[in-house]
Amino acid sequence: MKIAIGADHAGFELKECVKALLLELKHQVLDLGTNSTKPVDYPDFAEAVGLAVREGKAERGILVCGSGVGASVAANKIPGVRAGLCHDHYSAHQGVEHDDMNVLCLGARVIGPELALELVNAFLAARFSGEERHRRRVAKIEALEREAEHSGKRETT
């Protein structure tokens, strides 16, 4: 699987651990930065990962920032991205199975490397169930995105 990965400075070290696991598991990794602990802004990396997923350059994405919250908020502003902040095993797979989550967000200051790697494995092993109730709910999310895009265009004209 091709995975886009990105992090801010707070998530850099955990991103590198996750990246090593992905390569060990023979996934293709599209590393979109950052490449050090020098302070940067998490929305830039959330945008890069989100766009890579939306544009089909990666099948899924992983974002790491200090808490995971900012990266999740920013990534979810990109239509087609369904990012979830997960700090437990159940959410990491259930988010994919029920909500078709395509970007996993992790908080480097909240969880350690061992749990992060467990969550990444659960996220990547999971598949969207395709059950009617889940398809219906994802369709409603997509409708919300279209409505927001449409209303935003009206406001600017």
HELIX and SHEET records of a PDB file:
HELIX    1   1 HIS A    9  GLY A   11  5                                   3    
HELIX    2   2 PHE A   12  GLU A   24  1                                  13    
HELIX    3   3 TYR A   42  ARG A   54  1                                  13    
HELIX    4   4 VAL A   69  ALA A   75  1                                   7    
HELIX    5   5 HIS A   89  ASP A   99  1                                  11    
HELIX    6   6 PRO A  113  ALA A  125  1                                  13    
HELIX    7   7 GLU A  132  THR A  156  1                                  25    
SHEET    1   A 5 GLN A  28  ASP A  31  0                                        
SHEET    2   A 5 LYS A   2  ALA A   7  1                                        
SHEET    3   A 5 ARG A  60  CYS A  65  1                                        
SHEET    4   A 5 VAL A 103  GLY A 107  1                                        
SHEET    5   A 5 ALA A  83  LEU A  85  1                                        
END                                                                             
